[in-house]
Amino acid sequence: MKIETDRLIIRPFKKDDLPDFKKLLDIQEVTGWTMQKNRAEEFLDWHIERYSQMDIVSSVVCFGIFDKETRQIIGSVGVGEHDDLQETELFYSLLSEARGKGYATEAAKAVTDWVFVNYEIPYIIGTTVVDNIKSQHVLERCGYKFVENKTLLVHIENKSYDFKYYRYTPI
């Protein structure tokens, strides 16, 4: 699996990506990843193991986002089971220096399209904390429709937060 957009290459992580992958573990907004910093290699291996099944309904698959021109990692994007809702969710994160340039929208749209070419599921969800306006705009630009606010448990933290719940249903 490899997706190329105008500016991005989205592809599965490889063992050789470990130095770049470690950069993603510093994105403070992604608590579950920052908690993995002391076991980065095992966490990368876990992601690589998921590719054998490519199960986005009851597991997760996560890909690296790379700048097409420089080949540098700029973030991650994936789909998989939301651990509180048990629905297939799109997720993404970017390194701080890559934000505000449209990369998240480009990657999210590409992976959303990829899902509906390769899987027979009725919809994908997206969730963002209520004060993450930029992430809400990413989902909206990709055609996700706001459904409602929900209080959801973030299992890795064992804490609940208020989220905006979006849904994308292909036409």
LINRANOR-V505807 format. One line per field, one symbol per residue. phi: phi as a letter, one per 20 degrees, with the letter a starting at -180 (. if undefined). Layout:
phi->???
This chain:
phi->.bdddgccddbffcgfeggfggfffefffdggeffegfcgffffgfffffffdleeecbccccedcfffemefcrbbabrfffdelcfcebbbcfgfefmdnfffffffffgfggfedcdcfacdbcbffeefffffgfffenfdfdaececeegfdlcdceceddcdcfe
